[in-house]
Amino acid sequence: MCNASCTLIRPARAADMAALARLIEDHAAYEGLPLAAGFQRQEALAALAFGEAAKINLWVVTRHQIPVGYMSATVDHSTWSAAPFVYLDCLYLAESARGQGLGRRLMAVLEAFALSRGCARIEWQTPPDNALGLAFYRRIGATELPKARFSLGVGVPKVGARCTDPCEVPA
């Protein structure tokens, strides 16, 4: 039985949303992408995580029953392998919770989740200047892939875009 002083990793609950919002804000700031108005998407995230057709899986790390970290993941599918895989979207631990084996414990939880969903691998990305994260992922035996991450806003003007052929736009 766990007493109030232990550290737990458990699936997140809707009641965790306020604490998750704070952790998400801290995570964004850690990655150098602070959310100017704070995390304003609690209801949308709750619907994705806890709604009828949940699409995001969330876990929280609690110490003394206070959330000190979180992890989120989705199940996606690969064209090349024609198989599902787990995509680790976020893994964040507050500074006070780092260096204590919690990252390894989170990854073990995620590996068990992946196996339970018939997934043979987990994929993720991290900023190239996240030295702590890079070192951790290398220590656990992850393979670094030589790829760049891109993001393209949908329905917004594109600076320098040259695609003007209407045949290239989906109907």
MIPA-418891 format. One line per field, with one value per atom (N, C-alpha, C): atom name; residue in one letter; residue number from 1; x, y, z. Coordinates in Angstrom, 1 decimal. Example, Ala and Ser with C-alpha at 12.3 -4.5 7.8 and 13.67 -1.06 7.14 Angstrom:
2
atom c(N, CA, C, N, CA, C)
type c(A, A, A, S, S, S)
seq c(1, 1, 1, 2, 2, 2)
u c(13.2, 12.3, 13.2, 12.8, 13.7, 12.9)
v c(-5.7, -4.5, -3.3, -2.2, -1.1, 0.0)
w c(7.8, 7.8, 7.8, 7.1, 7.1, 7.9)
This chain:
171
atom c(N, CA, C, N, CA, C, N, CA, C, N, CA, C, N, CA, C, N, CA, C, N, CA, C, N, CA, C, N, CA, C, N, CA, C, N, CA, C, N, CA, C, N, CA, C, N, CA, C, N, CA, C, N, CA, C, N, CA, C, N, CA, C, N, CA, C, N, CA, C, N, CA, C, N, CA, C, N, CA, C, N, CA, C, N, CA, C, N, CA, C, N, CA, C, N, CA, C, N, CA, C, N, CA, C, N, CA, C, N, CA, C, N, CA, C, N, CA, C, N, CA, C, N, CA, C, N, CA, C, N, CA, C, N, CA, C, N, CA, C, N, CA, C, N, CA, C, N, CA, C, N, CA, C, N, CA, C, N, CA, C, N, CA, C, N, CA, C, N, CA, C, N, CA, C, N, CA, C, N, CA, C, N, CA, C, N, CA, C, N, CA, C, N, CA, C, N, CA, C, N, CA, C, N, CA, C, N, CA, C, N, CA, C, N, CA, C, N, CA, C, N, CA, C, N, CA, C, N, CA, C, N, CA, C, N, CA, C, N, CA, C, N, CA, C, N, CA, C, N, CA, C, N, CA, C, N, CA, C, N, CA, C, N, CA, C, N, CA, C, N, CA, C, N, CA, C, N, CA, C, N, CA, C, N, CA, C, N, CA, C, N, CA, C, N, CA, C, N, CA, C, N, CA, C, N, CA, C, N, CA, C, N, CA, C, N, CA, C, N, CA, C, N, CA, C, N, CA, C, N, CA, C, N, CA, C, N, CA, C, N, CA, C, N, CA, C, N, CA, C, N, CA, C, N, CA, C, N, CA, C, N, CA, C, N, CA, C, N, CA, C, N, CA, C, N, CA, C, N, CA, C, N, CA, C, N, CA, C, N, CA, C, N, CA, C, N, CA, C, N, CA, C, N, CA, C, N, CA, C, N, CA, C, N, CA, C, N, CA, C, N, CA, C, N, CA, C, N, CA, C, N, CA, C, N, CA, C, N, CA, C, N, CA, C, N, CA, C, N, CA, C, N, CA, C, N, CA, C, N, CA, C, N, CA, C, N, CA, C, N, CA, C, N, CA, C, N, CA, C, N, CA, C, N, CA, C, N, CA, C, N, CA, C, N, CA, C, N, CA, C, N, CA, C, N, CA, C, N, CA, C, N, CA, C, N, CA, C, N, CA, C, N, CA, C, N, CA, C, N, CA, C, N, CA, C, N, CA, C, N, CA, C, N, CA, C, N, CA, C, N, CA, C, N, CA, C, N, CA, C, N, CA, C, N, CA, C, N, CA, C, N, CA, C, N, CA, C, N, CA, C, N, CA, C, N, CA, C, N, CA, C, N, CA, C, N, CA, C)
type c(M, M, M, C, C, C, N, N, N, A, A, A, S, S, S, C, C, C, T, T, T, L, L, L, I, I, I, R, R, R, P, P, P, A, A, A, R, R, R, A, A, A, A, A, A, D, D, D, M, M, M, A, A, A, A, A, A, L, L, L, A, A, A, R, R, R, L, L, L, I, I, I, E, E, E, D, D, D, H, H, H, A, A, A, A, A, A, Y, Y, Y, E, E, E, G, G, G, L, L, L, P, P, P, L, L, L, A, A, A, A, A, A, G, G, G, F, F, F, Q, Q, Q, R, R, R, Q, Q, Q, E, E, E, A, A, A, L, L, L, A, A, A, A, A, A, L, L, L, A, A, A, F, F, F, G, G, G, E, E, E, A, A, A, A, A, A, K, K, K, I, I, I, N, N, N, L, L, L, W, W, W, V, V, V, V, V, V, T, T, T, R, R, R, H, H, H, Q, Q, Q, I, I, I, P, P, P, V, V, V, G, G, G, Y, Y, Y, M, M, M, S, S, S, A, A, A, T, T, T, V, V, V, D, D, D, H, H, H, S, S, S, T, T, T, W, W, W, S, S, S, A, A, A, A, A, A, P, P, P, F, F, F, V, V, V, Y, Y, Y, L, L, L, D, D, D, C, C, C, L, L, L, Y, Y, Y, L, L, L, A, A, A, E, E, E, S, S, S, A, A, A, R, R, R, G, G, G, Q, Q, Q, G, G, G, L, L, L, G, G, G, R, R, R, R, R, R, L, L, L, M, M, M, A, A, A, V, V, V, L, L, L, E, E, E, A, A, A, F, F, F, A, A, A, L, L, L, S, S, S, R, R, R, G, G, G, C, C, C, A, A, A, R, R, R, I, I, I, E, E, E, W, W, W, Q, Q, Q, T, T, T, P, P, P, P, P, P, D, D, D, N, N, N, A, A, A, L, L, L, G, G, G, L, L, L, A, A, A, F, F, F, Y, Y, Y, R, R, R, R, R, R, I, I, I, G, G, G, A, A, A, T, T, T, E, E, E, L, L, L, P, P, P, K, K, K, A, A, A, R, R, R, F, F, F, S, S, S, L, L, L, G, G, G, V, V, V, G, G, G, V, V, V, P, P, P, K, K, K, V, V, V, G, G, G, A, A, A, R, R, R, C, C, C, T, T, T, D, D, D, P, P, P, C, C, C, E, E, E, V, V, V, P, P, P, A, A, A)
seq c(1, 1, 1, 2, 2, 2, 3, 3, 3, 4, 4, 4, 5, 5, 5, 6, 6, 6, 7, 7, 7, 8, 8, 8, 9, 9, 9, 10, 10, 10, 11, 11, 11, 12, 12, 12, 13, 13, 13, 14, 14, 14, 15, 15, 15, 16, 16, 16, 17, 17, 17, 18, 18, 18, 19, 19, 19, 20, 20, 20, 21, 21, 21, 22, 22, 22, 23, 23, 23, 24, 24, 24, 25, 25, 25, 26, 26, 26, 27, 27, 27, 28, 28, 28, 29, 29, 29, 30, 30, 30, 31, 31, 31, 32, 32, 32, 33, 33, 33, 34, 34, 34, 35, 35, 35, 36, 36, 36, 37, 37, 37, 38, 38, 38, 39, 39, 39, 40, 40, 40, 41, 41, 41, 42, 42, 42, 43, 43, 43, 44, 44, 44, 45, 45, 45, 46, 46, 46, 47, 47, 47, 48, 48, 48, 49, 49, 49, 50, 50, 50, 51, 51, 51, 52, 52, 52, 53, 53, 53, 54, 54, 54, 55, 55, 55, 56, 56, 56, 57, 57, 57, 58, 58, 58, 59, 59, 59, 60, 60, 60, 61, 61, 61, 62, 62, 62, 63, 63, 63, 64, 64, 64, 65, 65, 65, 66, 66, 66, 67, 67, 67, 68, 68, 68, 69, 69, 69, 70, 70, 70, 71, 71, 71, 72, 72, 72, 73, 73, 73, 74, 74, 74, 75, 75, 75, 76, 76, 76, 77, 77, 77, 78, 78, 78, 79, 79, 79, 80, 80, 80, 81, 81, 81, 82, 82, 82, 83, 83, 83, 84, 84, 84, 85, 85, 85, 86, 86, 86, 87, 87, 87, 88, 88, 88, 89, 89, 89, 90, 90, 90, 91, 91, 91, 92, 92, 92, 93, 93, 93, 94, 94, 94, 95, 95, 95, 96, 96, 96, 97, 97, 97, 98, 98, 98, 99, 99, 99, 100, 100, 100, 101, 101, 101, 102, 102, 102, 103, 103, 103, 104, 104, 104, 105, 105, 105, 106, 106, 106, 107, 107, 107, 108, 108, 108, 109, 109, 109, 110, 110, 110, 111, 111, 111, 112, 112, 112, 113, 113, 113, 114, 114, 114, 115, 115, 115, 116, 116, 116, 117, 117, 117, 118, 118, 118, 119, 119, 119, 120, 120, 120, 121, 121, 121, 122, 122, 122, 123, 123, 123, 124, 124, 124, 125, 125, 125, 126, 126, 126, 127, 127, 127, 128, 128, 128, 129, 129, 129, 130, 130, 130, 131, 131, 131, 132, 132, 132, 133, 133, 133, 134, 134, 134, 135, 135, 135, 136, 136, 136, 137, 137, 137, 138, 138, 138, 139, 139, 139, 140, 140, 140, 141, 141, 141, 142, 142, 142, 143, 143, 143, 144, 144, 144, 145, 145, 145, 146, 146, 146, 147, 147, 147, 148, 148, 148, 149, 149, 149, 150, 150, 150, 151, 151, 151, 152, 152, 152, 153, 153, 153, 154, 154, 154, 155, 155, 155, 156, 156, 156, 157, 157, 157, 158, 158, 158, 159, 159, 159, 160, 160, 160, 161, 161, 161, 162, 162, 162, 163, 163, 163, 164, 164, 164, 165, 165, 165, 166, 166, 166, 167, 167, 167, 168, 168, 168, 169, 169, 169, 170, 170, 170, 171, 171, 171)
u c(0.8, 0.0, 0.9, 0.5, 1.3, 0.8, 1.7, 1.3, 1.5, 1.1, 1.1, 2.5, 3.6, 4.9, 5.5, 4.8, 5.4, 5.2, 6.0, 5.8, 5.1, 4.1, 3.3, 3.3, 3.2, 2.9, 1.5, 0.6, -0.8, -1.4, -2.4, -3.1, -3.8, -3.7, -4.3, -5.8, -6.4, -7.9, -8.3, -9.6, -10.1, -9.8, -9.8, -9.6, -8.2, -7.3, -5.9, -5.7, -6.7, -6.5, -5.8, -6.2, -5.6, -4.1, -3.7, -2.3, -1.6, -2.2, -1.6, -1.4, -2.3, -2.1, -0.9, -0.7, 0.6, 1.8, 1.8, 2.9, 3.2, 2.1, 2.3, 2.9, 2.5, 3.1, 4.5, 4.9, 6.3, 7.1, 6.5, 7.2, 7.5, 6.5, 6.6, 7.7, 7.8, 8.8, 10.2, 10.3, 11.5, 12.1, 11.2, 11.6, 11.8, 11.6, 11.8, 10.6, 9.5, 8.2, 7.1, 7.4, 6.4, 5.0, 4.0, 2.6, 2.3, 2.2, 2.0, 0.8, -0.3, -1.6, -1.8, -0.7, -0.9, -1.6, -1.8, -2.4, -3.9, -4.5, -5.9, -6.8, -6.2, -6.9, -7.3, -7.6, -7.9, -9.1, -10.2, -11.4, -11.1, -10.4, -10.1, -9.3, -8.2, -7.4, -8.1, -9.0, -9.8, -10.7, -11.3, -12.1, -11.3, -10.1, -9.2, -8.7, -8.5, -8.0, -9.0, -10.2, -11.1, -12.5, -12.7, -14.0, -14.2, -15.4, -15.8, -14.8, -14.3, -13.4, -12.0, -11.5, -10.2, -9.1, -8.3, -7.2, -5.8, -5.8, -4.5, -4.5, -3.4, -3.2, -2.3, -2.7, -2.0, -1.7, -0.5, -0.1, 0.4, 0.3, 0.9, 1.8, 2.8, 3.7, 3.4, 3.0, 2.7, 3.7, 4.1, 4.9, 4.2, 4.0, 3.1, 1.8, 1.3, 0.0, -0.1, 1.1, 1.2, 1.8, 1.1, 1.7, 3.1, 4.1, 5.4, 5.9, 5.1, 5.4, 4.3, 4.4, 3.4, 4.0, 3.2, 3.6, 2.3, 2.5, 1.3, 1.8, 0.9, 1.2, 0.0, 0.2, -0.9, -0.4, -1.4, -1.1, -1.2, -0.2, -0.2, 0.1, 0.2, 0.5, 1.5, 2.4, 3.5, 3.2, 3.4, 3.2, 4.2, 5.5, 6.6, 6.5, 6.1, 6.0, 4.6, 3.6, 2.2, 1.8, 2.3, 2.0, 1.8, 1.2, 1.0, 2.3, 2.4, 3.5, 3.0, 3.7, 3.3, 4.1, 3.5, 4.2, 4.1, 5.3, 5.5, 5.5, 4.4, 4.2, 5.0, 4.8, 5.4, 5.9, 7.0, 7.5, 8.2, 7.6, 8.2, 8.1, 9.3, 9.4, 9.8, 9.2, 9.6, 11.1, 11.8, 13.2, 13.5, 12.6, 12.7, 12.6, 12.0, 11.7, 12.7, 13.7, 14.6, 15.8, 16.4, 17.6, 17.3, 16.0, 15.6, 15.0, 15.2, 14.8, 13.3, 12.7, 11.3, 11.1, 12.1, 12.0, 12.1, 12.9, 13.0, 11.7, 11.1, 9.8, 8.7, 8.7, 7.7, 7.9, 9.1, 9.4, 9.0, 9.1, 8.7, 7.2, 6.5, 5.0, 4.6, 5.3, 5.0, 5.3, 6.4, 6.7, 5.6, 5.1, 4.0, 2.8, 2.5, 1.3, 1.5, 2.6, 2.9, 2.6, 3.2, 3.0, 1.5, 0.8, -0.6, -1.4, -0.9, -1.6, -1.1, -0.2, 0.3, 1.4, 2.0, 3.0, 4.4, 5.3, 6.6, 7.6, 7.2, 8.2, 7.5, 8.3, 7.9, 8.8, 8.2, 8.9, 8.6, 9.6, 9.4, 10.5, 10.4, 11.4, 11.6, 12.8, 13.1, 13.9, 13.8, 14.6, 16.1, 16.9, 18.3, 19.1, 18.6, 19.3, 18.9, 18.1, 17.6, 18.7, 19.8, 20.9, 20.5, 19.7, 19.3, 18.5, 17.5, 16.7, 17.5, 18.3, 19.2, 20.0, 20.7, 21.5, 20.7, 19.5, 18.6, 18.2, 17.7, 17.2, 18.4, 19.6, 20.7, 21.0, 20.9, 21.2, 20.2, 19.0, 18.0, 18.1, 19.0, 19.2, 18.3, 17.8, 17.0, 17.9, 17.4, 18.2, 17.8, 18.8, 18.6, 18.5, 17.4, 17.2, 17.6, 18.2, 18.6, 17.5, 16.6, 15.5, 15.3, 14.6, 14.3, 12.7, 12.3, 10.8, 10.3, 9.2, 8.5, 7.1, 6.6, 5.2, 4.7, 3.5, 2.8, 1.4, 1.2, -0.1, -1.1, -2.3, -3.3, -4.3, -4.5, -5.5, -4.9, -3.6, -2.9, -2.0, -1.8, -0.9, 0.5, 1.2, 2.5, 3.5, 4.5, 5.5, 6.4, 6.6, 7.5, 6.9, 5.6, 5.0, 4.9, 5.2, 5.2, 4.1, 3.4, 2.4, 1.2, 1.0, -0.2, -1.1, -0.7, -1.4, -2.7, -3.9, -5.1, -5.2, -4.5, -4.6, -3.9, -3.0, -2.3, -3.1, -4.2, -5.0, -6.1, -6.2, -7.2, -8.6, -9.5, -10.8, -11.6)
v c(-1.2, 0.0, 1.2, 2.2, 3.4, 4.4, 5.1, 6.1, 7.5, 8.6, 9.9, 10.4, 9.7, 10.2, 9.5, 8.6, 7.9, 8.6, 8.1, 8.7, 7.6, 8.1, 7.2, 7.7, 6.7, 7.0, 6.4, 7.2, 6.6, 7.3, 6.7, 7.3, 8.6, 9.7, 10.9, 10.8, 11.7, 11.7, 13.1, 13.3, 14.6, 15.6, 15.1, 16.0, 16.5, 16.0, 16.4, 17.6, 18.0, 19.0, 20.3, 20.8, 22.1, 21.9, 20.8, 20.5, 20.2, 19.5, 19.2, 20.5, 21.4, 22.7, 23.4, 23.4, 24.0, 23.3, 22.0, 21.2, 21.5, 21.6, 21.9, 23.3, 24.2, 25.6, 25.5, 24.8, 24.6, 23.9, 22.9, 22.2, 23.1, 23.9, 24.8, 25.8, 26.3, 27.3, 26.6, 25.3, 24.6, 24.4, 24.2, 24.0, 25.4, 26.5, 27.8, 28.2, 27.7, 28.0, 28.4, 29.4, 29.7, 30.1, 29.7, 30.0, 31.4, 32.4, 33.8, 33.9, 33.3, 33.4, 32.2, 31.4, 30.1, 29.1, 27.9, 26.8, 27.0, 27.3, 27.7, 26.6, 25.4, 24.3, 23.1, 23.4, 22.3, 21.5, 22.2, 21.5, 20.6, 21.1, 20.4, 19.2, 19.4, 18.3, 17.2, 17.7, 16.7, 15.9, 16.5, 15.8, 14.7, 15.1, 14.2, 13.0, 13.3, 12.3, 11.5, 12.1, 11.4, 11.2, 11.8, 11.7, 10.3, 10.1, 8.8, 8.2, 9.0, 8.6, 9.1, 8.8, 9.3, 9.0, 10.0, 9.9, 10.1, 10.8, 11.0, 10.3, 9.6, 8.9, 9.7, 10.0, 10.8, 10.1, 10.3, 9.8, 10.9, 10.9, 11.9, 11.2, 11.9, 11.5, 12.3, 11.6, 12.4, 12.0, 13.0, 12.8, 13.5, 12.8, 13.3, 13.7, 13.0, 13.3, 14.6, 15.2, 16.4, 16.1, 16.4, 16.1, 16.9, 16.1, 16.7, 16.3, 15.7, 15.3, 14.7, 14.6, 14.0, 13.4, 12.6, 12.0, 11.9, 12.1, 11.9, 11.2, 10.3, 9.5, 9.2, 8.9, 8.5, 7.2, 6.5, 5.3, 5.8, 5.6, 6.1, 4.8, 5.0, 3.9, 4.3, 3.4, 3.6, 3.1, 3.9, 3.4, 2.4, 2.6, 1.7, 0.4, 0.3, -1.0, -1.6, -0.7, -1.1, -1.7, -1.0, -1.4, -0.2, -0.4, 0.7, 0.9, 2.1, 2.5, 3.5, 3.7, 4.7, 5.9, 7.0, 8.3, 9.0, 9.2, 9.9, 11.4, 12.1, 13.5, 14.3, 14.0, 14.8, 13.9, 14.2, 13.6, 14.8, 15.1, 16.3, 15.9, 16.3, 16.2, 17.5, 18.0, 19.2, 19.0, 20.1, 20.0, 19.2, 19.4, 18.7, 17.2, 16.7, 15.3, 14.6, 15.4, 14.8, 14.1, 13.2, 12.5, 11.5, 11.0, 10.1, 8.8, 8.5, 7.3, 7.4, 8.5, 8.6, 8.6, 9.1, 9.1, 7.6, 6.8, 5.4, 4.7, 5.1, 4.5, 4.9, 6.1, 6.5, 5.8, 5.6, 4.9, 3.4, 2.8, 1.4, 1.4, 2.3, 2.4, 2.5, 3.4, 3.6, 2.3, 1.6, 0.4, -0.7, -0.8, -1.7, -1.4, 0.0, 0.4, 0.1, 0.3, 0.0, -1.5, -2.4, -3.8, -4.2, -3.5, -3.9, -3.4, -2.5, -2.0, -2.7, -3.7, -4.4, -3.6, -2.6, -1.8, -2.3, -2.3, -2.8, -1.7, -0.5, 0.6, 1.9, 2.7, 4.0, 5.0, 6.1, 7.2, 8.5, 9.4, 10.8, 11.7, 12.9, 13.9, 14.8, 15.5, 16.4, 17.5, 18.7, 19.8, 19.5, 19.9, 19.6, 20.1, 21.1, 21.7, 21.2, 20.2, 19.5, 18.5, 19.0, 18.1, 17.0, 17.4, 16.4, 15.3, 15.7, 14.7, 13.9, 14.5, 13.7, 12.7, 13.1, 12.1, 11.0, 11.4, 10.3, 9.3, 9.8, 8.9, 8.0, 8.5, 7.7, 6.7, 7.0, 6.1, 4.9, 5.2, 4.1, 3.2, 3.5, 2.7, 3.1, 4.3, 4.8, 5.0, 4.8, 5.1, 6.5, 7.3, 8.7, 8.6, 9.2, 9.3, 10.6, 10.7, 11.9, 12.6, 13.2, 13.9, 15.2, 16.1, 17.4, 17.4, 18.2, 18.3, 19.6, 19.5, 20.6, 20.7, 21.9, 22.2, 23.1, 22.9, 23.7, 24.0, 25.3, 25.7, 25.5, 25.1, 24.8, 26.0, 26.5, 27.6, 28.9, 29.1, 30.3, 30.7, 32.0, 32.3, 31.8, 31.3, 30.7, 31.7, 32.1, 33.0, 32.3, 32.8, 32.2, 31.0, 30.7, 29.6, 29.8, 28.8, 28.9, 28.0, 27.2, 26.3, 27.1, 27.3, 28.0, 27.2, 26.0, 25.2, 24.6, 25.0, 24.5, 23.0, 22.3, 20.9, 20.2, 21.0, 20.4, 20.5, 21.2, 21.4, 20.3, 19.6, 18.6, 19.2, 18.4, 18.9, 18.7)
w c(0.0, 0.0, 0.0, -0.8, -0.9, 0.1, 0.8, 1.7, 1.0, 1.7, 1.1, 0.6, 1.1, 0.8, -0.4, -1.0, -2.2, -3.5, -4.5, -5.8, -6.7, -7.4, -8.2, -9.6, -10.6, -12.0, -12.2, -12.7, -12.9, -14.1, -14.7, -15.7, -15.2, -16.0, -15.6, -15.5, -14.7, -14.6, -14.9, -15.2, -15.5, -14.4, -13.2, -12.0, -12.0, -12.8, -12.9, -13.8, -14.5, -15.6, -15.2, -14.0, -13.6, -13.3, -12.7, -12.4, -13.7, -14.6, -16.0, -16.7, -16.6, -17.3, -16.8, -15.5, -15.0, -15.4, -15.5, -16.0, -17.4, -18.2, -19.6, -19.8, -19.1, -19.1, -18.8, -17.7, -17.3, -18.4, -19.0, -20.1, -21.3, -21.7, -22.8, -22.5, -21.3, -20.9, -20.9, -20.4, -20.4, -21.8, -22.8, -24.2, -24.9, -24.2, -24.8, -25.7, -25.4, -26.2, -25.2, -24.3, -23.3, -23.9, -23.3, -23.7, -23.1, -24.0, -23.6, -22.6, -23.0, -22.1, -21.3, -21.1, -20.3, -21.2, -20.6, -21.3, -21.3, -22.4, -22.5, -23.1, -23.3, -24.0, -23.1, -21.8, -20.8, -21.3, -21.7, -22.0, -23.3, -24.3, -25.5, -25.2, -24.3, -24.0, -23.2, -22.3, -21.5, -22.4, -23.4, -24.4, -25.1, -25.5, -26.3, -25.4, -24.1, -23.2, -22.5, -22.2, -21.4, -22.0, -23.2, -23.9, -24.4, -25.0, -25.6, -26.5, -27.4, -28.4, -28.1, -26.9, -26.4, -27.4, -27.7, -28.7, -28.1, -26.9, -26.3, -24.9, -24.7, -23.4, -22.5, -21.3, -20.4, -19.1, -18.6, -17.3, -16.4, -15.2, -14.3, -13.3, -12.9, -11.8, -10.6, -9.5, -8.3, -7.2, -6.4, -5.2, -4.1, -3.0, -1.9, -2.4, -3.4, -4.1, -4.9, -5.1, -5.9, -7.3, -8.4, -9.7, -9.9, -10.3, -10.5, -12.0, -12.7, -14.1, -14.9, -16.2, -17.0, -18.2, -18.9, -20.2, -21.0, -22.3, -23.2, -24.4, -24.9, -26.1, -26.9, -28.2, -29.0, -29.7, -30.3, -31.2, -32.6, -33.4, -34.8, -35.6, -36.9, -37.8, -38.8, -39.2, -40.1, -41.5, -42.5, -43.8, -44.2, -43.9, -44.3, -43.6, -42.4, -41.7, -41.7, -42.1, -42.1, -40.7, -39.7, -38.3, -37.4, -36.2, -35.3, -34.5, -34.0, -33.1, -32.1, -31.0, -30.0, -30.3, -30.3, -30.5, -29.1, -28.5, -27.3, -27.6, -27.2, -27.5, -26.5, -25.3, -24.2, -23.1, -22.5, -21.3, -20.5, -19.4, -18.6, -17.2, -16.5, -15.1, -14.5, -13.5, -12.8, -12.4, -12.3, -11.9, -10.7, -9.7, -8.4, -8.5, -9.7, -9.9, -10.8, -11.4, -12.3, -11.6, -12.3, -11.8, -10.8, -10.7, -9.6, -10.2, -11.5, -12.1, -12.6, -12.4, -12.8, -14.4, -15.1, -16.5, -17.0, -16.4, -16.8, -16.4, -15.3, -14.9, -15.9, -16.3, -17.3, -18.6, -19.0, -20.3, -20.1, -19.0, -18.7, -18.8, -18.2, -18.4, -19.8, -20.6, -22.0, -22.8, -22.5, -23.2, -22.9, -21.7, -21.4, -22.1, -22.2, -22.9, -24.4, -25.0, -26.4, -26.7, -25.8, -26.0, -25.9, -25.0, -24.8, -26.0, -26.8, -28.0, -29.3, -29.2, -30.3, -31.1, -30.4, -31.1, -30.8, -31.8, -31.7, -31.4, -31.5, -31.2, -30.7, -30.1, -29.6, -30.4, -30.8, -31.5, -30.8, -30.9, -30.3, -30.9, -30.5, -30.8, -29.7, -29.7, -28.6, -29.2, -28.7, -29.2, -29.2, -30.2, -30.3, -29.1, -28.4, -27.3, -26.0, -26.0, -24.7, -24.3, -23.8, -23.4, -22.4, -21.4, -20.4, -21.1, -21.9, -22.6, -23.5, -24.3, -25.3, -24.5, -23.5, -22.7, -22.1, -21.6, -21.0, -22.1, -23.2, -24.3, -24.8, -24.9, -25.3, -24.2, -22.9, -21.8, -21.8, -22.2, -22.2, -23.4, -24.3, -25.5, -26.7, -26.7, -27.9, -29.1, -30.3, -31.5, -32.0, -32.2, -32.7, -34.2, -34.7, -36.2, -36.7, -37.9, -38.5, -39.2, -38.5, -39.2, -38.6, -39.4, -38.9, -38.7, -37.8, -37.5, -38.2, -38.9, -39.6, -39.1, -39.2, -38.8, -39.9, -40.4, -41.4, -41.0, -40.7, -40.3, -41.5, -41.2, -42.2, -42.3, -43.5, -43.6, -43.3, -43.2, -43.0, -44.1, -44.4, -45.5, -45.2, -46.3, -46.2, -46.8, -46.0, -46.4, -47.4, -48.6, -49.6, -50.3, -50.1, -50.7, -52.2, -53.0, -54.5, -55.1, -54.3, -54.9, -55.2, -56.5, -57.0, -57.9, -58.3, -59.2, -58.5, -58.9, -58.3, -58.3, -59.2, -59.3, -58.1, -57.4, -56.3, -55.0, -55.0, -53.8, -53.7, -52.6, -52.5, -52.6, -53.3, -53.5, -52.2)
